[in-house]
């Protein structure tokens, strides 16, 4: 049974987001829902000196009263120089530093109408680098008429509108969504759980759940492709 996932777009998120994509046949980037300040849409962690370091893509007039596709990134020369220096400090000794830094800068230097498009492009670039396909659309394109209805009911409606009978959510969605409720409306609901993933981070104690940037810096393409399959559907 083909499955759909729906998720807010994050810029270079952790590998668990990629497990959601890999577990489904298509992802809908949820771009016409409210922006979450201090969430993960324009922020994530990289590794600097053996510790988590939070990077943030600057945005204009961030507000939880705006939709994600109404939030505009502000990436100027000052930010690019700062972030480039952070990447160098973090990963200049990593085996794949050069191509992954180039990938990062290529995503960030491009002009975007909103932060959702930047986030989506970060996925496109990662999948292109890995030689893989990603099948995606945006909720503002595929189902604008469902905007504003109850959270669970909108997920069900989008799933049906796109012709799917199975919907997969991130694992922590078990606190929000009920399998029986979805079943009563003709949709199978499952959750994707990431398996334990570890790799060498300069020989230090492993720090999990960093941005996909960290995974790509330390692992070759074959290893990353294998890691993308390290999940379980429940």
HELIX and SHEET records of a PDB file:
HELIX    1   1 UNK A   15  UNK A   22  1                                   8    
HELIX    2   2 UNK A   68  UNK A   70  5                                   3    
HELIX    3   3 UNK A   77  UNK A   91  1                                  15    
HELIX    4   4 UNK A   97  UNK A  109  1                                  13    
HELIX    5   5 UNK A  115  UNK A  130  1                                  16    
HELIX    6   6 UNK A  139  UNK A  142  1                                   4    
HELIX    7   7 UNK A  144  UNK A  146  5                                   3    
HELIX    8   8 UNK A  151  UNK A  161  1                                  11    
HELIX    9   9 UNK A  171  UNK A  175  5                                   5    
HELIX   10  10 UNK A  179  UNK A  184  1                                   6    
HELIX   11  11 UNK A  212  UNK A  218  1                                   7    
HELIX   12  12 UNK A  221  UNK A  227  1                                   7    
SHEET    1   A 6 UNK A 136  UNK A 138  0                                        
SHEET    2   A 6 UNK A  26  UNK A  29  1                                        
SHEET    3   A 6 UNK A   3  UNK A   7  1                                        
SHEET    4   A 6 UNK A 166  UNK A 170  1                                        
SHEET    5   A 6 UNK A 188  UNK A 194  1                                        
SHEET    6   A 6 UNK A 231  UNK A 233 -1                                        
SHEET    1   B 2 UNK A  43  UNK A  48  0                                        
SHEET    2   B 2 UNK A  51  UNK A  56 -1                                        
SHEET    1   C 2 UNK A  59  UNK A  60  0                                        
SHEET    2   C 2 UNK A  72  UNK A  73 -1                                        
END                                                                             
